Amino acid sequence: MAYVVNDHDLIYYVKEMIGEYDLPWNMSRQVERVLVRGFRARMECLEAVPGETDPQKQGPAYRFVLSVAARKDTATALRTVQRIARVLRDNTDADVTKEASAWLKALPKMNDATLRKSLAQWRSRRYRQGRRAAETKTRCAATCATYDGFVFERVVSVKAARAAGRALGNCVGAPGVGTYYLAALREGSLALWTVRQADEVGPAGLVAVNLRDGCVKEAKGRDNETLPLAMATAFRLFCRDHANPAGGVADLGCYRGFVTADQVVAARGELGGKPYEVATAGTTVRITLGAGDDVAFGYLDAGKGLRYERADGRGLKAAQAMLILVDALARASGGSTVARKLAAAARTPDPRPTVRRRFLPLPRIVDDEEEQH
């Protein structure tokens, strides 16, 4: 340990720092002893005094100079000691109080290094404890609603939101990615709802509703895919009761029209022994081929071509959609609004070649009005 000429200045600075915190007398004396001895061994806080020597070891003598870094980390340590003192005083948590008592009992045997290490460990444990409490804290009342065979359940905690995100494989369950949704859930500006079929246990989708304006901010299924079209009716009823349909539905692509507008069945028929249905909603055309579990969906919208969706990933093929549209146009009246929508959807080009795997262009079909001209 170095020889400090102005040792009284060192003790004065330590006492001054400890005095800024409300510590019991016995605890402050023990912490003062540890800090004084620690500062004597920290070379960044010592400055050699020209012409002065250690009278015992005949080595260099030093004077104490409190550096900015030393004051900063000492203040952090003293704030932690103050929290431990408050835990011992309030005795609100038995486990934390027991841990604080064990720390106080070991304090007389600590040096500067072990003191700072023990305080860092204390802060780390309290941080993890606070994180766990924040994750499991109930943020809202549990709410459940059933529509058209699908169950919508309000997510009540951050932990439940992470679990739903992991089950669905989307960003809410990924560490450090879905922090916006979790932060908004904590502050109460966002409501998260899981969607599942009534006869299943695991979630099939996650819906985020902005509570400030009531709009659906995002609605995603497994692996961040669009919600299955089978949920269309249930989702519309959910938006009617728990969201603001007039505010719009974000990030649903071609599917949006079947949530925010009334559907009109344009034609029904049969292709290859399978029944099909063509419906319109706004500017969007939906094509359904098959029945039961063997159903393929396709969406057609202006400027986007064909978007297909199916549980096994294959979906409705462009050739199948073409044949269905030709048959549907033959069944629809040439001058009707439905026929014009089907013709406009059928001639839609693919403006984005980077997503051809999802949006496929269809050949141009001429409707009856164009033939007259």
C-alpha angles and dihedrals in degrees: 000000000000124000109246116201097198096041091153089064090054092051091045093054092047092049090048092053094046090048090064089068129065101242130156113256097247092047093048092051093052093046090048091054092051094046095048091052090045094052090052088059097045108093093196087065094049130078123192115245113220112234095013124109137183104264092213105038097025088228131130119300123223139200125216118254117177108223124207092245092050092051092047098051092040090054089052090051093048092050088055091049088051091054090050090051090052091050090053091047099046098035093197098145117043096204095047091045091052090051091049091050091052090051092050091049091053094045097092090058096050129102126202095276096047091044093055092043093051091049092049090052090049092053091048093052092047090049092053090046091052092048091052091049091049091048094053098037112119108242100182143001118285109256129182129186131175124208128174094338096315125108120216114199125187114235107233103187142028090244091056090048092053091048092051091047092051091048091052095040095233135131097272090070096043116098112252095358107083094041093125093062093044093048091049089049090053094050093045099242096113135050120205121202128188119214125207138158113264093242095046133075107207123070120262097191147003125224124197117202121191104226093201095067102006094240123143102246096188140350119190138169129205117330090008092293124146115277112270113267089236086074094058097103094041091048093051091052090047091052090050093057105029107024142035109262091184089061092063136245117262130216100007099117115196089351091069095082092061090057102042101035138047116264123234120196105226101182145347127203147125132275123184092344092308125108118240136193130197117200134173131212116178107314093337126099121201122201121196122189123185134007140255114003093344097072127134122194131203131185124203122192135164111279095004107076120205122345114188132195134185136150093248092047097245099097128167114337123228092240091053091049089049093053092045092050092049090051092044091050090051090053096044123079111260096230097041124113090239092055091051090050092050092048092048091050093047093054094046111131125216106250094179112060091178091073101043092130088068105027114047124187119234129211117263117266121199115217127209095267092059092047089057090057 
